[in-house]
Amino acid sequence: DTGVSQDPRHKITKRGQNVTFRCDPISEHNRLYWYRQTLGQGPEFLTYFQNEAQLEKSRLLSDRFSAERPKGSFSTLEIQRTEQGDSAMYLCASSTIAGGLYNEQFFGPGTRLTVL
Amino acid sequence: GQQVMQIPQYQHVQEGEDFTTYCNSSTTLSNIQWYKQRPGGHPVFLIQLVKSGEVKKQKRLTFQFGEAKKNSSLHITATQTTDVGTYFCAKGGNYQLIWGAGTKLIIKP
């Protein structure tokens, strides 16, 4: 399978716990994005990597959220001290650099987080 | 702000009827992308528009970009059950896409 994969697909945690999600993009894609999506809304941008460099991070993102892409391949998104408001679907997407800034983004299946 | 307004939020149609969703911005858009998200699925890219007045077709789907590059529309002719899902427009921001809230296409039983 050469698509974007995410792990786990579902995560249930208690408020205050830390969680970490993983995204494996399409192998030749330099760009990687994290989004959050709640019911009835479009994806909300969280952060963007080009190779291993984190080039943009949403101002809406609290300090409890951190993301890494250490070797420019897979990425992790960590949420510390989870809150009930963090419950959402966390989507990862990847795209190529060739052709311009706004290329087609390929999405993974998402990780659904439920904070109790 | 940078918001993209998308209307309507829902559209109920009989199978075979047409469907249209509209995307509006207060600022000029450099580009607009359209995605489809099936129930329980993830967004899937449909098309990107970049030129003023551009019209692109994919079978029963017609995409338009306004002359002033401040609005876009997606029209589906003769809807089928396979068209069910939420259709999102998204515009390019600094490095990322800024998404509308989507229009959910519902086929009446």
Interface residues (C-beta under 8 A of the other chain):
Chain A: Y33 G40 Q41 G42 P43 E44 F45 Y48 Q50 L55 E56 L91 A93 L101 Y102 E104 Q105 F106 F107 G108 P109 G110
Chain B: Q6 Q9 S30 N31 Q33 G41 H42 P43 V44 F45 Q48 F88 A90 G92 G93 N94 Y95 Q96 L97 I98 W99 G100 A101 G102
